[in-house]
């Protein structure tokens, strides 16, 4: 199908939105237009592995619980729940007024009611080896088997964990944990990726890969805002323009209602160095910034059992600490990112995460004199006698790593920046085959455990993401203790102690805590920002 034919289809589809309604109201139909710079690989919740997929899946599907803009856990398809005293049994009371989207495979073509058995099926799919879900980690180490998911009756669903996991309710907000209808999935098999049927505010209509995706309002959606039926929009239209500059021009021409990712090619055109909108665009559209649970960092392999570490200068903690003190992060954010982000002068757990407290976790501020002193104490005064070190990075972070290269040169550390494709670099890191590397970590769920697990000894490669080879028995003891602490505030204290241990060891160089930046046309309202950068369109209005 050519692009012209796609546009003809879209025109036809807009007529279908208004079918059987008053033609005079056709012009008032509200369509939200957005662009994704990469094609979707699947709209199946079992494969919600990247942001683009998560954004679309979140419009079509629902789970037991959901988060609001402040990351509070709210009821969704579960109207209430109880957690046993030992923290291992979760019992959910389900709504009885929720139906799957209409589909010809249902009796009479009408969506049927969601029951507890649907959650048993949906959750087991994540750990079913025949499915091969990228979300298997959600349950794989937390439940025994399919019998851990129990449909007590149609409206009562129970999950039995092997051991306590206090962030479990946060984990259940992930889009992987959406409910799907077994008969539809069984019919389509792997093709459910392009025939998604859920319970969400929008229903799937059409997808021409790499060109256009269309979602229509779910007229029977269960959720309301006060007495008003959600969603407010009539449709969502998604284009797939890979060139960000071209997509931005479409936004400027008002062909798109939403745009995100202020890219380097046009960042200076939109933002001043202090992060404010330039006079060129002031008032022409909305620009909104907010915390994003993502950290950019440099990792340092410190596992002494690795041969590449045993004679490497970064095996010395004072050298690693010197590197941390040598980087002016505020200057980096100002000149390389136009004020987007926050200097990572606390721990690995980022700003915006519940329990984050920069007064309790002290990181590294810019102090070149202290960096030089530590380097000298390590036996390398002004870098003398220290061999050149290699900093491995991917293409999209080359400018950041070259900035670090320049900062370290200021205290006498010679750095070579080695650029590799992202996939190649990830492979090297996952095998502990690089000493010094660019890394980033984005929250899968809103709990600090998601970040601190990166340093837990049992998560060493190849079993987990402990890519720096940081092993500390006291850290492990606190990490395991946190699983048995149900009081969130007390658990945050444990998290802060662990974060301080990691920072003192300096196996990582935190660079900045990211921020989400979105641009909206002036006639759009009700778009919520949240630290997970999760797109929620059900309350969006378009004038």
KOLTITI-902335 format. One record per residue (C-alpha): residue number from 1; residue in one letter; z, y, x. Coordinates in nm, 2 decimals, decimal comma. Each point is the difference from the previous one (the first is absolute). Layout:
% KOLTITI-902335
<NUM A <Z Y X>> ...
% end
This chain:
% KOLTITI-902335
<1 X <0,00 0,00 0,00>> <2 X <-0,10 0,34 0,15>> <3 X <0,24 0,29 0,00>> <4 X <-0,21 0,17 -0,27>> <5 X <0,03 -0,30 -0,22>> <6 X <0,38 0,01 0,05>> <7 X <0,01 0,35 -0,12>> <8 X <-0,21 -0,10 -0,31>> <9 X <0,26 -0,27 -0,06>> <10 X <0,28 0,25 0,03>> <11 X <-0,17 0,22 -0,26>> <12 X <-0,03 -0,30 -0,23>> <13 X <0,36 -0,09 0,06>> <14 X <0,12 0,35 -0,09>> <15 X <-0,17 -0,05 -0,33>> <16 X <0,17 -0,33 -0,05>> <17 X <0,34 0,17 0,06>> <18 X <-0,07 0,20 -0,31>> <19 X <-0,15 -0,28 -0,20>> <20 X <0,13 -0,02 -0,36>> <21 X <0,16 0,34 0,04>> <22 X <-0,09 0,35 -0,11>> <23 X <-0,30 0,11 0,21>> <24 X <0,14 0,36 -0,01>> <25 X <0,29 -0,12 0,21>> <26 X <-0,21 -0,16 0,27>> <27 X <0,01 0,31 0,22>> <28 X <0,38 -0,01 0,00>> <29 X <0,02 -0,34 0,17>> <30 X <0,20 0,02 0,31>> <31 X <-0,13 -0,18 0,31>> <32 X <0,18 0,00 0,33>> <33 X <-0,24 -0,01 0,29>> <34 X <0,11 -0,12 0,34>> <35 X <-0,16 -0,14 0,32>> <36 X <0,10 -0,29 0,22>> <37 X <-0,14 0,01 0,35>> <38 X <0,00 -0,38 0,03>> <39 X <-0,12 -0,26 -0,24>> <40 X <0,25 -0,22 -0,18>> <41 X <0,01 -0,36 0,11>> <42 X <0,19 -0,11 -0,31>> <43 X <0,18 0,13 -0,32>> <44 X <0,21 -0,31 -0,02>> <45 X <0,37 0,08 0,05>> <46 X <0,04 -0,30 0,22>> <47 X <-0,21 0,18 0,26>> <48 X <0,15 0,35 -0,03>> <49 X <-0,01 0,03 0,38>> <50 X <-0,11 0,36 0,05>> <51 X <0,04 0,34 -0,16>> <52 X <-0,33 0,02 -0,18>> <53 X <0,07 -0,34 -0,17>> <54 X <0,36 0,10 -0,08>> <55 X <-0,12 0,33 -0,16>> <56 X <-0,24 -0,17 -0,24>> <57 X <0,22 -0,30 -0,07>> <58 X <0,28 0,23 -0,10>> <59 X <-0,21 0,14 -0,28>> <60 X <-0,10 -0,34 -0,14>> <61 X <0,32 -0,20 0,04>> <62 X <0,37 0,01 -0,05>> <63 X <0,30 -0,19 0,15>> <64 X <0,36 -0,06 -0,10>> <65 X <0,11 0,34 0,14>> <66 X <-0,15 0,32 0,13>> <67 X <0,10 0,30 0,21>> <68 X <0,01 0,37 -0,09>> <69 X <-0,08 0,29 0,23>> <70 X <0,34 -0,02 0,16>> <71 X <-0,03 -0,38 0,06>> <72 X <0,26 -0,08 -0,26>> <73 X <-0,06 -0,35 -0,16>> <74 X <-0,08 0,03 -0,37>> <75 X <-0,07 -0,26 -0,27>> <76 X <-0,36 -0,10 -0,05>> <77 X <-0,08 -0,33 -0,17>> <78 X <0,36 -0,10 0,06>> <79 X <0,22 0,22 -0,23>> <80 X <0,32 -0,11 0,17>> <81 X <0,13 -0,24 0,27>> <82 X <0,31 -0,15 0,14>> <83 X <0,08 -0,11 0,36>> <84 X <0,25 -0,28 0,06>> <85 X <0,31 0,06 0,20>> <86 X <-0,13 -0,20 0,30>> <87 X <-0,32 0,21 0,00>> <88 X <-0,23 -0,30 -0,04>> <89 X <-0,09 -0,02 -0,37>> <90 X <-0,19 0,28 -0,17>> <91 X <-0,04 -0,02 -0,38>> <92 X <-0,25 0,23 -0,18>> <93 X <-0,02 0,08 -0,37>> <94 X <-0,37 0,07 -0,08>> <95 X <-0,15 0,23 -0,25>> <96 X <-0,15 -0,17 -0,30>> <97 X <-0,27 0,26 -0,08>> <98 X <-0,22 -0,03 0,30>> <99 X <-0,35 -0,15 -0,02>> <100 X <-0,27 -0,08 0,25>> <101 X <-0,33 0,20 -0,03>> <102 X <-0,25 -0,14 -0,25>> <103 X <-0,24 -0,25 0,14>> <104 X <-0,25 -0,25 -0,16>> <105 X <0,20 -0,29 0,17>> <106 X <0,30 0,07 -0,22>> <107 X <0,01 -0,13 -0,36>> <108 X <-0,19 0,24 -0,22>> <109 X <-0,08 0,21 0,31>> <110 X <0,34 0,17 -0,03>> <111 X <0,25 0,02 0,28>> <112 X <0,30 -0,23 -0,05>> <113 X <0,37 0,08 0,05>> <114 X <0,15 -0,02 0,35>> <115 X <0,27 -0,27 0,03>> <116 X <0,24 -0,11 0,28>> <117 X <-0,24 -0,29 0,08>> <118 X <-0,26 0,26 0,11>> <119 X <0,24 0,12 0,26>> <120 X <0,07 -0,35 0,12>> <121 X <-0,37 -0,05 0,05>> <122 X <-0,07 0,34 0,15>> <123 X <0,29 -0,02 0,26>> <124 X <-0,08 -0,36 0,10>> <125 X <-0,36 0,11 0,07>> <126 X <0,13 0,21 0,29>> <127 X <0,13 -0,31 0,18>> <128 X <-0,25 -0,25 -0,12>> <129 X <-0,19 -0,11 0,31>> <130 X <-0,31 -0,06 -0,22>> <131 X <-0,01 0,38 -0,08>> <132 X <0,06 0,12 0,35>> <133 X <0,15 0,33 -0,11>> <134 X <0,06 0,27 0,26>> <135 X <0,33 0,06 -0,19>> <136 X <0,15 -0,34 0,08>> <137 X <0,27 0,17 0,21>> <138 X <0,15 0,15 -0,32>> <139 X <0,15 -0,34 -0,10>> <140 X <-0,08 -0,25 0,27>> <141 X <0,34 0,02 0,18>> <142 X <0,20 0,09 -0,31>> <143 X <-0,06 -0,28 -0,25>> <144 X <-0,03 -0,38 0,03>> <145 X <-0,30 -0,07 -0,21>> <146 X <-0,15 0,05 -0,35>> <147 X <0,32 -0,12 -0,15>> <148 X <0,17 0,32 0,13>> <149 X <-0,18 0,19 -0,27>> <150 X <0,14 -0,09 -0,35>> <151 X <-0,12 0,09 -0,35>> <152 X <0,33 -0,04 -0,19>> <153 X <-0,19 0,09 -0,31>> <154 X <-0,29 0,23 -0,09>> <155 X <0,19 0,32 0,07>> <156 X <0,24 -0,11 0,28>> <157 X <-0,11 -0,06 0,36>> <158 X <0,22 -0,11 0,28>> <159 X <-0,06 0,00 0,38>> <160 X <0,22 -0,22 0,23>> <161 X <0,02 0,11 0,36>> <162 X <0,09 -0,22 0,30>> <163 X <0,23 0,27 0,13>> <164 X <0,09 0,36 -0,09>> <165 X <-0,25 0,27 0,06>> <166 X <0,14 0,34 -0,12>> <167 X <-0,34 0,18 0,02>> <168 X <-0,15 -0,26 -0,24>> <169 X <-0,03 0,24 -0,30>> <170 X <-0,19 0,25 0,23>> <171 X <-0,22 -0,29 0,11>> <172 X <-0,09 -0,08 -0,36>> <173 X <-0,15 0,35 -0,05>> <174 X <-0,29 -0,10 0,24>> <175 X <-0,34 -0,04 -0,17>> <176 X <-0,01 -0,36 0,12>> <177 X <0,26 -0,07 -0,27>> <178 X <-0,22 0,09 -0,29>> <179 X <-0,04 -0,23 -0,30>> <180 X <-0,33 -0,17 -0,06>> <181 X <-0,12 -0,24 -0,29>> <182 X <-0,03 -0,36 0,12>> <183 X <-0,30 -0,09 -0,22>> <184 X <-0,21 0,29 0,12>> <185 X <0,08 -0,06 0,37>> <186 X <-0,06 -0,38 -0,05>> <187 X <-0,34 0,08 -0,16>> <188 X <-0,13 0,24 0,27>> <189 X <0,18 -0,15 0,30>> <190 X <-0,07 0,21 0,31>> <191 X <-0,23 0,22 -0,22>> <192 X <0,31 0,14 -0,17>> <193 X <-0,03 0,26 0,29>> <194 X <-0,27 0,16 -0,21>> <195 X <0,11 -0,09 -0,35>> <196 X <0,36 0,13 0,00>> <197 X <0,20 -0,02 -0,33>> <198 X <0,35 0,15 0,00>> <199 X <0,24 0,20 -0,22>> <200 X <-0,03 0,34 0,16>> <201 X <-0,10 0,34 -0,13>> <202 X <-0,36 -0,05 0,08>> <203 X <-0,23 -0,29 -0,05>> <204 X <-0,29 -0,12 0,22>> <205 X <-0,35 0,09 -0,12>> <206 X <-0,25 -0,01 0,29>> <207 X <-0,03 -0,04 0,37>> <208 X <-0,31 0,03 0,21>> <209 X <0,13 -0,06 0,35>> <210 X <-0,04 0,28 0,25>> <211 X <-0,12 0,23 -0,28>> <212 X <0,21 0,04 -0,31>> <213 X <0,31 -0,13 -0,18>> <214 X <0,09 0,09 -0,36>> <215 X <0,33 -0,04 -0,18>> <216 X <0,05 0,08 -0,36>> <217 X <0,32 0,10 -0,19>> <218 X <0,20 -0,29 -0,13>> <219 X <0,03 0,11 -0,37>> <220 X <0,28 -0,25 -0,05>> <221 X <0,22 0,09 0,30>> <222 X <0,37 -0,06 -0,06>> <223 X <0,14 0,29 0,19>> <224 X <0,07 0,35 -0,15>> <225 X <0,12 0,33 0,12>> <226 X <0,23 0,11 -0,28>> <227 X <-0,20 -0,06 -0,31>> <228 X <-0,34 0,04 0,18>> <229 X <-0,21 -0,30 0,08>> <230 X <-0,10 -0,05 0,36>> <231 X <-0,23 0,04 0,18>> <232 X <-0,14 0,35 -0,07>> <233 X <-0,33 -0,06 0,18>> <234 X <-0,29 -0,18 -0,17>> <235 X <-0,15 -0,15 0,32>> <236 X <0,01 -0,01 0,37>> <237 X <-0,32 0,01 0,21>> <238 X <0,01 -0,10 0,36>> <239 X <-0,28 0,06 0,25>> <240 X <-0,03 -0,16 0,35>> <241 X <-0,13 0,27 0,24>> <242 X <0,10 -0,11 0,35>> <243 X <-0,09 0,34 0,16>> <244 X <0,32 0,21 -0,04>> <245 X <-0,18 0,33 0,05>> <246 X <-0,25 -0,09 -0,28>> <247 X <0,28 -0,10 -0,23>> <248 X <0,19 0,32 0,07>> <249 X <-0,31 0,20 -0,08>> <250 X <-0,01 -0,18 -0,34>> <251 X <0,36 0,10 -0,06>> <252 X <-0,09 0,36 0,08>> <253 X <-0,28 -0,02 -0,25>> <254 X <0,25 -0,13 -0,25>> <255 X <-0,17 -0,33 -0,03>> <256 X <0,33 -0,16 0,10>> <257 X <0,34 0,08 -0,15>> <258 X <0,20 -0,15 0,28>> <259 X <-0,03 -0,01 0,38>> <260 X <0,24 -0,13 0,27>> <261 X <0,01 -0,04 0,38>> <262 X <-0,06 0,34 0,15>> <263 X <-0,22 -0,13 0,28>> <264 X <-0,05 0,16 0,35>> <265 X <-0,37 0,08 -0,07>> <266 X <0,10 0,26 -0,26>> <267 X <0,38 0,04 0,04>> <268 X <-0,03 0,34 0,16>> <269 X <-0,22 0,11 -0,28>> <270 X <0,28 -0,08 -0,26>> <271 X <0,32 0,04 0,19>> <272 X <0,15 0,26 0,24>> <273 X <0,19 -0,13 0,30>> <274 X <0,32 0,04 -0,19>> <275 X <-0,13 -0,22 -0,28>> <276 X <-0,07 0,26 -0,26>> <277 X <-0,33 0,03 -0,20>> <278 X <-0,25 0,23 0,17>> <279 X <-0,10 0,32 -0,18>> <280 X <-0,35 -0,15 -0,05>> <281 X <0,13 -0,25 -0,26>> <282 X <0,32 0,16 -0,12>> <283 X <0,01 -0,02 -0,38>> <284 X <-0,31 -0,21 -0,02>> <285 X <0,19 -0,33 -0,03>> <286 X <0,35 -0,14 0,03>> <287 X <0,13 -0,14 0,33>> <288 X <0,31 -0,21 -0,02>> <289 X <0,20 -0,15 0,29>> <290 X <0,29 -0,24 -0,01>> <291 X <0,18 -0,26 0,22>> <292 X <-0,19 -0,32 0,06>> <293 X <0,19 -0,32 0,11>> <294 X <-0,21 -0,05 0,32>> <295 X <0,08 0,06 0,36>> <296 X <-0,24 0,05 0,29>> <297 X <0,14 -0,13 0,33>> <298 X <-0,07 -0,15 0,34>> <299 X <0,14 -0,34 0,07>> <300 X <0,12 -0,14 0,33>> <301 X <0,02 -0,37 0,07>> <302 X <0,35 -0,08 0,14>> <303 X <0,03 -0,38 -0,02>> <304 X <0,10 -0,09 0,36>> <305 X <-0,14 -0,36 -0,05>> <306 X <-0,35 0,14 -0,01>> <307 X <-0,18 0,01 0,34>> <308 X <-0,17 0,33 -0,07>> <309 X <0,35 0,16 -0,05>> <310 X <0,17 -0,14 0,31>> <311 X <-0,15 0,25 0,25>> <312 X <-0,09 0,28 -0,23>> <313 X <0,18 0,34 0,04>> <314 X <0,06 0,03 -0,37>> <315 X <0,24 -0,30 0,02>> <316 X <0,26 0,26 0,11>> <317 X <0,18 0,16 -0,29>> <318 X <0,03 0,34 0,17>> <319 X <-0,38 0,02 0,04>> <320 X <-0,05 -0,08 -0,37>> <321 X <0,26 0,27 -0,09>> <322 X <-0,17 0,25 0,23>> <323 X <-0,33 -0,06 -0,18>> <324 X <0,18 0,07 -0,33>> <325 X <0,14 0,33 0,12>> <326 X <-0,33 0,11 0,16>> <327 X <-0,20 0,04 -0,32>> <328 X <0,00 0,33 -0,20>> <329 X <-0,05 -0,14 -0,34>> <330 X <0,02 0,33 -0,19>> <331 X <-0,29 0,13 0,21>> <332 X <-0,20 -0,32 -0,07>> <333 X <0,04 0,04 -0,38>> <334 X <-0,09 0,37 0,01>> <335 X <-0,32 -0,03 0,21>> <336 X <-0,12 -0,35 -0,06>> <337 X <0,10 -0,04 -0,37>> <338 X <0,02 0,35 -0,13>> <339 X <0,36 -0,03 -0,11>> <340 X <-0,04 -0,34 -0,17>> <341 X <0,30 -0,22 0,08>> <342 X <0,35 0,04 0,13>> <343 X <0,10 -0,05 0,36>> <344 X <0,16 -0,34 0,04>> <345 X <0,32 0,11 0,17>> <346 X <0,22 -0,25 -0,19>> <347 X <-0,05 -0,37 -0,02>> <348 X <-0,27 -0,25 -0,09>> <349 X <0,09 0,01 -0,37>> <350 X <-0,21 0,30 -0,12>> <351 X <0,10 0,32 -0,19>> <352 X <-0,03 -0,05 -0,38>> <353 X <0,16 -0,35 0,01>> <354 X <0,32 -0,04 -0,20>> <355 X <0,28 0,01 0,25>> <356 X <-0,19 0,21 0,26>> <357 X <0,25 0,24 0,16>> <358 X <-0,11 0,18 0,32>> <359 X <0,37 0,09 0,07>> <360 X <0,09 -0,37 0,02>> <361 X <-0,29 -0,12 0,20>> <362 X <-0,07 0,21 0,31>> <363 X <-0,33 -0,04 0,17>> <364 X <-0,18 0,19 0,27>> <365 X <-0,09 0,37 0,00>> <366 X <-0,23 0,17 0,25>> <367 X <0,19 0,04 0,33>> <368 X <-0,23 -0,03 0,30>> <369 X <0,29 0,08 0,24>> <370 X <0,20 -0,30 -0,13>> <371 X <-0,31 -0,21 0,02>> <372 X <-0,05 0,09 0,36>> <373 X <0,36 -0,08 0,08>> <374 X <-0,02 -0,34 -0,16>> <375 X <-0,32 -0,08 0,18>> <376 X <0,16 0,09 0,33>> <377 X <0,31 -0,22 -0,08>> <378 X <-0,24 -0,29 -0,07>> <379 X <-0,14 0,04 0,35>> <380 X <-0,31 0,20 -0,07>> <381 X <0,07 0,37 0,08>> <382 X <-0,28 0,21 -0,15>> <383 X <-0,18 -0,33 -0,05>> <384 X <-0,02 -0,08 0,37>> <385 X <-0,05 -0,37 0,07>> <386 X <-0,07 -0,08 -0,37>> <387 X <-0,34 -0,17 -0,05>> <388 X <-0,24 0,12 -0,27>> <389 X <0,08 -0,14 -0,35>> <390 X <-0,24 -0,08 -0,27>> <391 X <0,05 0,12 -0,36>> <392 X <-0,21 -0,21 -0,24>> <393 X <-0,12 0,16 -0,32>> <394 X <-0,26 -0,02 -0,27>> <395 X <-0,28 0,26 -0,05>> <396 X <0,17 0,18 -0,29>> <397 X <0,31 0,08 0,20>> <398 X <-0,18 0,08 0,33>> <399 X <0,09 0,38 -0,03>> <400 X <0,37 -0,07 -0,05>> <401 X <0,02 -0,24 0,30>> <402 X <-0,19 0,24 0,22>> <403 X <0,26 0,26 -0,09>> <404 X <0,27 -0,24 0,11>> <405 X <-0,20 -0,06 0,32>> <406 X <0,01 0,37 0,07>> <407 X <0,37 0,04 -0,08>> <408 X <0,10 -0,29 0,23>> <409 X <-0,22 0,15 0,28>> <410 X <0,23 0,30 -0,02>> <411 X <0,29 -0,21 0,14>> <412 X <-0,22 -0,19 0,25>> <413 X <-0,08 -0,32 -0,20>> <414 X <-0,37 -0,09 0,03>> <415 X <-0,14 -0,15 -0,32>> <416 X <-0,34 -0,16 -0,07>> <417 X <-0,09 0,00 -0,37>> <418 X <-0,19 -0,32 -0,08>> <419 X <-0,19 0,02 -0,34>> <420 X <-0,07 -0,32 -0,20>> <421 X <-0,12 -0,08 -0,35>> <422 X <0,29 -0,01 -0,24>> <423 X <-0,04 -0,38 -0,06>> <424 X <-0,01 -0,08 0,37>> <425 X <0,31 0,21 0,07>> <426 X <0,19 -0,16 -0,29>> <427 X <-0,08 -0,34 0,15>> <428 X <0,12 0,09 0,34>> <429 X <0,32 0,15 -0,14>> <430 X <0,07 -0,30 -0,22>> <431 X <-0,02 -0,23 0,31>> <432 X <0,22 0,22 0,23>> <433 X <-0,29 0,06 0,23>> <434 X <0,04 0,38 0,05>> <435 X <0,29 0,19 0,15>> <436 X <-0,04 0,34 -0,15>> <437 X <-0,18 0,05 -0,33>> <438 X <-0,06 0,23 -0,30>> <439 X <0,16 -0,13 -0,32>> <440 X <0,07 0,11 -0,36>> <441 X <0,21 -0,15 -0,27>> <442 X <-0,03 0,07 -0,37>> <443 X <0,26 -0,11 -0,26>> <444 X <-0,09 -0,30 -0,21>> <445 X <0,31 0,08 -0,21>> <446 X <0,25 0,28 0,00>> <447 X <0,29 -0,14 0,20>> <448 X <0,09 0,05 0,37>> <449 X <0,01 -0,38 0,04>> <450 X <-0,38 0,01 0,00>> <451 X <0,01 0,20 0,32>> <452 X <0,29 -0,16 0,18>> <453 X <-0,14 -0,34 -0,05>> <454 X <-0,25 0,10 0,27>> <455 X <0,28 -0,04 0,26>> <456 X <0,17 -0,32 -0,13>> <457 X <-0,02 -0,27 0,26>> <458 X <-0,11 -0,27 -0,25>> <459 X <-0,31 0,22 -0,07>> <460 X <-0,13 -0,04 0,36>> <461 X <-0,37 -0,06 0,02>> <462 X <-0,17 -0,21 -0,12>> <463 X <0,25 -0,04 -0,28>> <464 X <0,04 0,36 -0,09>> <465 X <-0,07 0,37 0,10>> <466 X <0,26 0,04 0,29>> <467 X <-0,29 0,12 0,22>> <468 X <0,22 0,16 0,26>> <469 X <0,20 -0,31 0,07>> <470 X <0,33 0,17 -0,07>> <471 X <0,28 -0,25 -0,01>> <472 X <0,37 0,10 -0,06>> <473 X <0,27 -0,23 -0,13>> <474 X <0,20 0,28 -0,14>> <475 X <-0,30 0,14 -0,18>> <476 X <-0,07 -0,35 -0,15>> <477 X <0,36 -0,03 -0,11>> <478 X <-0,01 0,33 -0,19>> <479 X <-0,35 -0,08 -0,14>> <480 X <0,13 -0,33 -0,14>> <481 X <0,32 0,17 -0,13>> <482 X <-0,21 0,25 -0,19>> <483 X <-0,13 -0,29 -0,22>> <484 X <0,35 -0,05 -0,14>> <485 X <0,07 0,37 -0,06>> <486 X <-0,08 0,09 -0,36>> <487 X <0,14 0,35 0,02>> <488 X <-0,31 0,22 0,09>> <489 X <0,21 0,27 0,18>> <490 X <0,18 -0,26 0,21>> <491 X <-0,33 -0,17 0,08>> <492 X <-0,15 0,34 0,11>> <493 X <0,29 0,03 0,25>> <494 X <-0,10 -0,34 0,15>> <495 X <-0,37 0,11 0,01>> <496 X <0,10 0,32 0,19>> <497 X <0,20 -0,20 0,26>> <498 X <-0,30 -0,22 0,05>> <499 X <-0,24 0,29 0,02>> <500 X <0,21 0,16 0,27>> <501 X <0,00 -0,32 0,20>> <502 X <-0,38 -0,01 -0,01>> <503 X <-0,04 0,37 0,10>> <504 X <0,25 -0,03 0,29>> <505 X <-0,19 -0,29 0,14>> <506 X <-0,32 0,20 -0,03>> <507 X <-0,25 -0,29 -0,04>> <508 X <-0,18 0,24 -0,24>> <509 X <-0,10 0,37 0,03>> <510 X <0,02 0,14 -0,35>> <511 X <-0,26 0,28 -0,03>> <512 X <-0,01 0,12 -0,36>> <513 X <0,10 -0,09 -0,35>> <514 X <-0,31 0,04 -0,21>> <515 X <-0,06 0,21 -0,31>> <516 X <-0,23 -0,07 -0,29>> <517 X <-0,24 0,29 -0,08>> <518 X <-0,20 0,01 -0,32>> <519 X <-0,24 0,26 -0,14>> <520 X <-0,05 0,03 -0,37>> <521 X <-0,22 0,22 -0,21>> <522 X <0,19 0,28 -0,18>> <523 X <-0,05 -0,16 -0,34>> <524 X <0,19 -0,31 0,10>> <525 X <0,38 -0,04 -0,08>> <526 X <0,25 -0,27 -0,01>> <527 X <-0,10 -0,16 0,33>> <528 X <0,32 -0,13 0,16>> <529 X <0,06 -0,01 0,38>> <530 X <0,22 -0,27 0,14>> <531 X <0,10 -0,13 0,35>> <532 X <-0,20 -0,32 -0,05>> <533 X <-0,32 0,21 -0,06>> <534 X <-0,05 -0,22 -0,31>> <535 X <-0,26 0,14 -0,24>> <536 X <0,14 0,01 -0,36>> <537 X <-0,25 0,14 -0,25>> <538 X <0,16 -0,09 -0,33>> <539 X <0,16 0,35 -0,05>> <540 X <-0,29 0,20 0,15>> <541 X <-0,16 0,26 -0,22>> <542 X <-0,33 0,17 0,03>> <543 X <-0,06 0,33 -0,18>> 
% end
